[in-house]
Amino acid sequence: MGMVLALIVAACGDAVVQEGRQEAAQESTTTADAASRVTTSRIDPGEIESALSGEGASAIATLGRGGWEGFPDPLIDESEVGIVLPPDTIPSIDAPQFVDIATADAYLEDAEPVVYLEIGDDVRAYPVQILIWHEIVNDVVGGEPVAVTYCPLCNSAVTYRRVIGDETVTFGTSGALYNSALVMYDRTTESLWTHYDGRAVIGTLTGVELEPISAPLLAWVDFKEQFPDGVVLDRERTGARRDYGTNPYGGYDDVGSAPFLFRGDADARAELLRRVVGVIIGDNAKAWTLDGLANGEASVTPGELAGQDLVIFWKAGQASALDSAAISQGYDVGSVGVFDPEVDGRMLTFASSGSQFFDTETGSQWSITGRALDGEFEGSQMTAVPHLDTFWFSWSAYRGQTDLIDG
């Protein structure tokens, strides 16, 4: 625990920690104040230090259980939440700036992972070398307010529409972890949200769920080749100074190690830090081990969930962000796309050759992002099925009834 905590604090920087503590102290309110208004009090930095030293029996108790009186009952056991840092110590990016492909290519290596988001004609890449230091980007893409989130401890990138009812909200990092995953808070009510499934679990908005948007991880080389007019989150104008390109969690994804502050029940069907690809349709969940999907330079795996046919593409060439001290030098985990194989009313079957994907019906070539590059279907786009590239411990903790396919 001490080693990982040191890494997290290092990721934040001493100056930012101090700023976060000052902000938390300035905005701290009494329990009565919190109960009498919509927004609740933030975590007191002194109580955080107590929790970190082991003196706090319940980490979320540092919020003051009484401070939540009058609000819905929490959806999670507060004693299973660990507070690591004051809110906003890991600063979200709230005014993101973007550069073109050529500018970003000067500092991004081909194998580096990016989160890519396409809404209408607006296509954007969010390099993990930036996200690993900030975890949340509040943005507007294609006219849609979105929160692009990344949790390094559970190796998951999830994007949500950040509109609740008729109100657009922004999200920040709470400093807490649940099942070793990022816990966000919205700045309107300061309710706590689990990044992993976009659900408010403590506070005014308890029970509200955010709408997810497909925004998977992709190797930089594939993004720049497939979206030459796309834009890229600028690392020079994040509002903070960080050692972008480096990984403060070096070696964290060693399959034989243990996740930090994970208090859930271990599902013994796979190692806790085994990489999986998870899909949810309705109340149904299924995960495929990455080892079972990856084969050669590219591979195709047919699947099915809740009566929905799926096709899973895997392509070599994406580096693990959590392996080497330099993100670009991480071992090859490849990129994954999950799609509905019905295109223009026709059910297609797919195969791979070398690093290419093609449908066996027409021989049209397809990209890892599900777009036809030539042939009869040129220009067609398969419907992406939202999926999560993540660790088994996180997936099984949040999706306890999940099926697991290995091989």
C-alpha positions in Angstrom: 0.0 0.0 0.0 2.8 2.4 0.9 4.5 2.1 -2.4 1.4 2.7 -4.5 0.3 5.6 -2.3 3.8 7.1 -2.8 3.3 6.7 -6.5 -0.1 8.4 -6.4 1.2 11.3 -4.4 4.2 11.6 -6.7 1.7 11.7 -9.6 0.0 14.7 -8.1 3.0 16.8 -7.1 3.7 18.5 -3.8 2.4 21.9 -5.0 -0.9 20.5 -6.1 -1.3 18.5 -2.9 -0.9 21.7 -0.9 -3.3 23.6 -3.2 -5.9 20.8 -2.8 -5.5 20.9 1.0 -5.9 24.7 1.0 -9.0 24.5 -1.2 -10.5 21.7 0.9 -9.9 23.7 4.1 -11.4 26.9 2.6 -14.5 25.1 1.4 -15.0 23.0 4.5 -18.4 23.5 6.1 -20.2 22.2 9.2 -22.5 19.3 9.1 -25.5 21.6 9.7 -24.5 23.8 6.8 -24.2 20.8 4.5 -27.6 19.4 5.5 -29.2 22.7 4.9 -28.1 23.3 1.4 -27.9 21.3 -1.8 -24.2 21.0 -1.9 -22.4 19.0 0.8 -19.1 19.7 2.5 -15.8 18.5 1.2 -13.4 16.3 3.0 -11.5 17.9 5.8 -7.7 17.5 5.1 -6.9 16.7 8.8 -9.4 13.9 8.8 -7.8 12.5 5.5 -4.5 12.4 7.3 -6.1 10.5 10.1 -7.7 8.0 7.6 -4.3 7.5 5.9 -2.7 6.8 9.2 -5.2 4.1 10.0 -7.0 6.1 12.7 -10.2 6.4 10.7 -12.4 3.3 11.0 -14.3 4.3 7.9 -12.7 6.2 5.1 -16.0 7.8 3.9 -16.8 8.7 7.5 -14.3 11.6 6.9 -17.1 13.2 4.8 -19.2 13.1 8.0 -22.0 10.5 7.9 -24.2 13.1 9.5 -23.5 15.4 6.6 -25.5 13.1 4.4 -28.6 13.2 6.6 -31.7 13.9 4.5 -30.1 12.4 1.4 -30.9 8.9 0.0 -29.2 5.9 1.6 -25.8 5.2 0.1 -25.7 2.4 -2.5 -22.3 1.2 -1.4 -20.8 0.2 2.0 -19.0 3.4 3.1 -16.4 1.3 5.0 -15.3 -0.2 1.7 -14.3 3.2 0.3 -10.7 4.3 0.8 -9.7 7.9 0.8 -6.2 8.5 -0.6 -6.0 12.2 -1.3 -8.0 15.5 -0.9 -10.5 16.3 -3.6 -9.0 17.7 -6.8 -5.5 16.9 -5.8 -5.4 15.0 -9.1 -6.8 18.0 -11.2 -9.3 17.4 -13.9 -9.0 19.3 -17.1 -11.9 21.6 -17.4 -10.9 23.9 -20.3 -9.3 21.4 -22.7 -7.3 22.7 -25.6 -6.5 20.7 -28.8 -3.8 20.5 -31.4 -3.7 18.9 -34.9 -2.2 15.5 -35.7 1.2 16.8 -36.8 1.7 18.8 -33.6 0.9 15.8 -31.4 2.9 13.4 -33.5 6.0 15.3 -32.4 5.7 13.8 -28.9 3.4 10.8 -29.2 4.9 7.5 -30.2 3.1 5.1 -32.5 2.3 2.5 -29.8 1.0 5.0 -27.2 -2.6 4.5 -26.1 -5.2 7.2 -26.7 -8.9 7.4 -25.9 -10.7 8.2 -29.1 -14.1 9.8 -29.2 -16.2 10.3 -32.3 -19.5 12.2 -32.2 -20.7 13.3 -35.6 -17.9 14.9 -37.5 -16.0 15.7 -34.3 -13.2 13.2 -33.6 -10.8 13.7 -30.8 -8.0 11.8 -29.1 -7.1 12.0 -25.5 -3.6 10.6 -24.9 -3.3 8.4 -21.9 0.1 10.1 -21.2 -2.1 13.1 -20.2 -5.1 11.2 -18.7 -2.9 9.2 -16.3 -2.1 12.5 -14.5 -5.5 14.1 -14.6 -8.1 11.2 -14.8 -11.0 13.4 -16.0 -11.5 15.7 -18.9 -14.7 17.8 -19.0 -15.2 18.5 -22.7 -17.8 19.3 -25.3 -17.6 17.1 -28.4 -20.0 17.3 -31.4 -22.1 19.6 -29.2 -22.4 17.0 -26.5 -21.0 17.8 -23.0 -18.9 14.7 -22.0 -16.6 13.6 -19.3 -13.7 11.5 -20.6 -12.4 9.5 -17.6 -9.5 7.2 -17.0 -8.6 5.2 -13.9 -5.0 3.8 -14.0 -5.6 1.6 -11.0 -8.3 -0.4 -12.7 -7.0 0.3 -16.2 -10.3 1.6 -17.5 -11.3 4.4 -19.8 -15.0 5.3 -19.7 -16.7 8.3 -21.3 -20.1 9.7 -20.2 -22.5 12.4 -21.2 -22.4 14.9 -18.3 -25.9 16.1 -18.5 -28.2 15.3 -15.6 -31.8 16.1 -16.3 -31.6 19.6 -17.9 -28.4 20.5 -16.2 -24.8 20.2 -17.5 -22.4 19.3 -14.7 -18.6 19.0 -14.4 -16.8 16.3 -12.6 -13.7 16.3 -10.4 -11.6 13.6 -8.6 -12.9 13.0 -5.1 -9.6 11.5 -3.8 -11.4 8.3 -2.9 -11.3 4.8 -4.3 -14.0 2.2 -4.4 -12.9 -1.3 -5.4 -9.6 0.3 -6.3 -11.3 2.5 -8.9 -11.7 6.3 -9.3 -14.6 7.9 -7.4 -15.7 11.1 -9.1 -17.8 13.9 -7.6 -20.0 16.4 -9.5 -19.4 20.0 -8.7 -23.1 20.9 -8.6 -24.2 18.7 -5.6 -20.9 17.0 -4.7 -22.5 13.6 -4.9 -20.0 10.8 -5.3 -20.0 8.7 -8.5 -18.2 5.5 -9.3 -16.2 6.1 -12.5 -16.5 2.4 -13.4 -20.3 2.4 -14.0 -21.2 6.1 -14.0 -23.5 5.7 -11.0 -24.1 8.2 -8.1 -23.6 6.2 -4.9 -23.5 8.7 -2.1 -25.2 12.2 -1.9 -28.1 14.1 -3.4 -28.1 12.3 -6.7 -27.8 8.7 -5.4 -29.2 6.3 -7.9 -28.8 8.5 -10.9 -26.8 6.9 -13.8 -24.8 8.6 -16.5 -25.2 7.6 -20.1 -22.0 6.0 -21.5 -20.6 6.8 -24.9 -18.3 4.4 -26.8 -14.8 5.8 -26.5 -12.2 3.0 -26.4 -8.5 2.9 -26.2 -6.6 2.9 -29.5 -2.9 3.0 -30.6 -1.8 6.4 -31.7 -0.6 5.1 -35.0 -4.2 3.8 -35.8 -5.8 7.1 -34.7 -3.6 9.3 -36.8 -4.0 7.1 -39.9 -7.7 6.7 -39.7 -8.6 10.2 -38.5 -6.1 12.6 -40.2 -8.4 15.5 -39.5 -8.9 14.6 -35.9 -7.7 16.8 -33.0 -5.6 15.8 -30.0 -5.7 17.0 -26.4 -2.8 19.4 -26.0 -0.4 18.6 -23.2 1.1 22.1 -23.1 -2.2 23.7 -22.0 -3.6 21.4 -19.3 -3.4 24.0 -16.6 -0.7 21.9 -14.8 2.9 20.9 -15.1 3.4 17.1 -15.3 6.0 14.7 -16.7 3.8 13.7 -19.5 4.9 10.5 -21.3 6.0 8.8 -18.1 4.1 6.3 -16.0 4.0 6.9 -12.2 2.5 3.4 -11.8 5.4 1.4 -13.3 4.9 -2.3 -13.3 1.4 -2.0 -11.8 -0.2 -4.4 -14.3 1.9 -7.3 -13.4 -0.6 -10.1 -13.5 0.9 -11.7 -10.4 0.6 -8.6 -8.2 -2.3 -7.3 -6.1 -4.5 -4.3 -6.8 -4.2 -1.3 -4.5 -7.0 -0.8 -1.8 -9.2 -3.6 -3.3 -11.6 -4.7 -0.7 -14.0 -6.7 -2.8 -14.4 -10.5 -3.0 -11.8 -12.0 -5.3 -13.3 -13.9 -8.2 -10.9 -16.9 -8.6 -11.8 -17.6 -12.3 -8.9 -15.4 -13.3 -6.0 -13.6 -11.7 -7.1 -10.2 -10.3 -4.9 -8.2 -12.7 -5.7 -10.3 -15.8 -6.7 -8.0 -18.6 -10.2 -8.5 -19.9 -12.6 -7.0 -22.4 -16.0 -6.5 -20.9 -19.4 -5.9 -22.6 -22.7 -5.1 -21.0 -26.1 -5.4 -22.7 -29.1 -4.7 -20.5 -28.6 -6.7 -17.3 -26.2 -9.1 -19.0 -22.4 -8.9 -18.8 -19.7 -10.9 -20.3 -15.9 -10.6 -20.4 -13.3 -12.1 -22.6 -9.6 -12.5 -21.5 -7.3 -10.4 -23.6 -5.0 -13.5 -23.9 -7.9 -15.4 -25.4 -8.6 -12.7 -28.0 -5.0 -11.9 -29.0 -3.5 -13.9 -31.8 -0.8 -13.0 -34.3 -0.9 -9.5 -35.7 -4.7 -9.3 -35.7 -7.6 -11.6 -34.8 -11.3 -11.9 -35.0 -13.6 -13.4 -32.3 -17.3 -13.9 -32.8 -19.4 -13.5 -29.7 -23.0 -13.2 -28.4 -24.6 -11.5 -25.5 -28.3 -11.2 -24.6 -29.2 -12.4 -28.1 -27.0 -9.8 -29.7 -24.4 -11.1 -32.2 -21.0 -9.5 -31.7 -17.7 -9.4 -33.4 -14.5 -8.6 -31.5 -11.5 -7.2 -33.4 -8.0 -7.3 -31.8 -4.9 -5.7 -33.4 -1.4 -5.7 -32.1 0.5 -2.4 -31.6 -0.8 -0.6 -28.5 1.5 -0.3 -25.5 0.4 -0.9 -21.9 0.3 2.4 -20.1 1.0 0.7 -16.8 4.1 -1.4 -17.5 7.3 0.6 -18.2 8.3 3.9 -16.7 7.9 5.3 -20.3 4.4 4.7 -21.5 5.5 4.3 -25.1 7.7 1.4 -24.1 5.1 -0.8 -22.3 4.5 -4.3 -23.5 2.1 -4.8 -26.4 -1.5 -5.3 -25.3 -3.0 -4.4 -28.7 -6.3 -2.5 -29.4 -9.8 -3.9 -29.3 -13.0 -3.0 -31.1 -16.4 -4.6 -30.4 -19.1 -4.3 -33.0 -22.6 -5.4 -34.3 -21.7 -7.4 -37.4 -24.9 -6.4 -39.2 -24.1 -3.7 -41.8 -26.7 -2.2 -44.1 -29.1 -5.0 -43.3 -26.6 -7.7 -44.0 -25.1 -10.0 -41.4 -21.4 -10.3 -42.1 -18.7 -12.7 -40.9 -15.2 -11.6 -40.5 -11.6 -12.9 -40.6 -8.1 -11.5 -40.4 -5.0 -11.8 -42.5 -1.7 -10.4 -41.2 -2.8 -7.1 -39.6 -5.9 -6.7 -41.8 -9.6 -7.4 -41.2 -12.0 -8.3 -43.9 -15.5 -9.7 -44.3 -15.8 -13.1 -46.0 -18.9 -12.1 -48.0 -17.4 -9.3 -50.1 -13.7 -9.2 -49.2 -14.0 -5.6 -48.1 -11.2 -4.5 -45.8 -12.2 -3.1 -42.3 -10.3 -1.0 -39.7 -9.9 -1.7 -36.0 -12.5 1.1 -35.5 -15.1 -0.8 -37.6 -14.9 1.3 -40.8 -14.8 -0.3 -44.3 -11.7 0.9 -46.1 -12.4 -0.5 -49.5 -14.6 -2.9 -51.5 -18.3 -3.0 -51.7 -18.8 -1.6 -48.2 -16.2 1.2 -48.5 -17.2 4.1 -46.2 -19.7 2.0 -44.2 -19.3 2.0 -40.4 -20.2 -0.9 -38.1 -22.1 0.1 -35.0 -19.7 0.0 -32.1 -20.8 -1.9 -29.0 -19.4 -0.1 -25.9 -16.8 -2.2 -24.2 -14.3 -1.8 -21.4 -10.6 -2.7 -21.5 -9.9 -3.3 -17.9 -8.6 -5.7 -15.1 -10.6 -8.7 -14.0 -10.8 -7.7 -10.4 -12.7 -4.5 -11.3 -14.9 -6.1 -13.9 -15.9 -9.0 -11.6 -16.4 -6.6 -8.6 -18.8 -4.4 -10.5 -20.4 -7.1 -12.6 -20.6 -10.0 -10.2 -22.9 -12.1 -12.5 -20.6 -11.8 -15.4 -19.7 -14.7 -17.7 -16.0 -15.1 -18.5 -14.6 -16.5 -21.8 -11.0 -17.5 -21.7 -9.7 -18.7 -25.0 
